[in-house]
Amino acid sequence: MFVVLLGMAANLQAHDSLYHYLEVSFPREGGPPQIAFSVHAADLESARVLGANPTGTDLSWLRNRTSTEVAPLLEEGRVYLSKAFSLVLGGKELAVGESLKFPENGILATEGEAARPGFLIATLSLPESTGSLELHYAPTAGKRLMVVVNRPGRFPEVHDLAPGETTDIDLSKP
């Protein structure tokens, strides 16, 4: 009986591919907040063409890829993020897809050098604001969303959203 319970408990851990991640960070030195969007690259159709298995953790499909091979991943990631997220600041919707920036190589990591290897990371700088950001997560997103708000000198604020949910994030100066 103990072995069965132990086996069931081991399966309760959430795999990174079950969540999308969004992090709002306020720079210590001031300036506008930044949003970092994370997408599990292996979920994208163009990653499967490169040999990705969305349920696995083997990242060999990602190693030594050229920028030409990574370009479709980035474009598909941009399209996904623009459909999955709607951001409203001061009553005006921000153009998510147009404002996203990916790192030069496009990939966060392929080895154990990052918390979530195999994720595409896109960033967006918000304009200076003292209001709040309305974050809408699309009903068609397909995964839960973990939102982390990092403010200097404070414990991170965490929001766990299901597809179709909305949350407000206070953007006043920390």
C-alpha positions in Angstrom: 0.0 0.0 0.0 2.8 2.4 0.9 4.5 1.8 -2.5 1.2 2.6 -4.3 0.8 5.9 -2.3 4.5 6.8 -2.9 4.0 6.2 -6.7 0.9 8.3 -6.8 2.6 11.2 -4.9 5.5 11.1 -7.3 3.1 11.7 -10.2 1.6 14.8 -8.5 4.6 17.0 -9.3 3.8 19.4 -12.1 6.0 19.2 -15.2 7.1 22.5 -16.6 5.2 21.8 -19.8 1.9 22.0 -17.9 2.3 25.7 -17.2 3.2 28.9 -19.1 5.1 31.5 -17.0 4.9 35.3 -17.0 7.2 37.4 -14.8 6.7 41.1 -14.1 9.9 42.6 -12.8 10.6 46.1 -11.4 14.2 47.1 -12.0 16.1 47.9 -8.8 17.6 51.0 -10.4 14.1 52.3 -11.4 12.6 52.6 -14.8 9.5 50.8 -16.3 8.6 47.3 -15.3 9.5 44.4 -17.7 7.4 41.4 -18.5 9.0 38.1 -19.4 6.8 35.5 -21.1 7.9 31.9 -21.1 6.7 29.3 -23.6 7.7 25.6 -23.6 9.3 25.5 -27.0 8.6 21.8 -27.5 4.9 22.5 -27.6 5.2 24.5 -30.8 4.6 22.7 -34.1 7.8 24.0 -35.6 9.7 22.4 -32.7 8.2 19.0 -33.5 9.6 19.4 -37.0 13.0 19.6 -35.3 12.3 16.4 -33.3 10.9 17.8 -30.1 8.7 15.7 -27.8 6.3 18.0 -25.9 6.0 15.5 -23.0 9.7 14.7 -22.8 12.6 16.5 -21.3 15.2 15.6 -23.8 16.6 18.8 -25.4 18.8 17.2 -28.0 16.5 18.6 -30.7 17.4 22.1 -29.5 21.2 21.8 -29.5 23.4 23.3 -32.3 20.4 24.8 -34.2 21.1 27.6 -36.6 19.3 30.9 -36.4 17.5 29.9 -39.6 16.1 26.8 -37.8 15.2 28.7 -34.7 13.4 31.5 -36.6 10.1 29.6 -37.2 10.1 28.8 -33.4 10.4 32.4 -32.5 7.7 33.5 -35.0 5.3 30.7 -33.8 6.1 31.7 -30.2 5.3 35.4 -31.0 2.0 34.4 -32.7 1.0 32.2 -29.8 1.8 34.9 -27.2 -0.2 37.5 -29.0 -3.2 35.2 -29.1 -2.8 33.9 -25.5 -2.4 37.3 -23.8 -4.2 40.5 -23.8 -2.7 43.4 -21.7 -4.7 46.5 -20.9 -2.9 49.5 -19.4 -4.8 52.7 -18.6 -7.8 51.5 -20.6 -5.7 50.9 -23.8 -4.8 47.5 -25.1 -1.0 46.9 -25.7 0.0 45.2 -28.9 1.7 42.2 -27.4 3.0 40.5 -30.6 4.6 43.7 -32.0 6.3 44.7 -28.7 7.9 41.3 -27.9 11.7 41.0 -28.0 13.5 37.6 -28.0 17.2 37.1 -27.0 19.5 37.0 -30.0 19.7 33.2 -29.9 16.0 33.0 -29.0 16.4 30.2 -26.5 16.8 30.5 -22.8 19.0 27.4 -22.3 19.6 23.9 -23.6 21.3 22.5 -20.5 21.0 22.8 -16.7 22.0 26.5 -16.8 18.5 27.8 -16.3 15.4 26.9 -14.2 13.4 26.0 -17.3 15.6 24.8 -20.1 13.9 24.5 -23.5 11.7 27.5 -23.0 11.4 30.5 -25.3 11.7 33.8 -23.4 10.2 37.0 -24.8 10.3 40.3 -23.0 8.2 43.4 -23.2 8.9 46.7 -21.6 5.9 48.5 -20.2 5.6 52.3 -20.3 6.1 54.2 -17.0 2.8 53.9 -15.1 1.3 54.3 -11.7 -1.9 52.4 -12.5 -2.5 48.7 -12.9 -2.1 46.2 -15.7 -5.1 44.1 -16.6 -3.8 40.7 -17.8 -6.3 38.5 -19.7 -5.3 34.9 -20.3 -7.1 33.4 -23.3 -9.6 30.5 -22.8 -7.8 28.7 -25.6 -4.3 28.9 -24.0 -4.4 25.2 -23.1 -2.3 25.4 -19.9 -2.3 27.1 -16.6 -0.4 30.4 -16.2 1.9 31.1 -13.3 2.3 34.9 -12.9 5.1 36.1 -10.6 5.5 39.8 -9.7 9.0 40.7 -8.5 9.5 44.0 -6.6 12.8 45.0 -5.1 12.9 44.3 -1.4 9.6 42.3 -1.3 8.6 38.6 -1.4 7.4 37.7 -4.9 3.6 38.0 -5.5 2.2 34.9 -7.3 -1.0 34.5 -9.3 -2.0 31.0 -10.6 -4.5 31.5 -13.5 -6.5 29.0 -15.5 -7.2 29.6 -19.2 -9.8 32.3 -19.5 -9.0 34.1 -16.3 -8.0 37.7 -15.7 -5.8 39.3 -13.0 -4.8 42.9 -12.2 -1.2 43.8 -11.4 -0.5 47.0 -9.5 2.3 48.9 -11.3 2.8 51.6 -8.7 6.4 52.2 -7.7 7.6 49.7 -5.2 
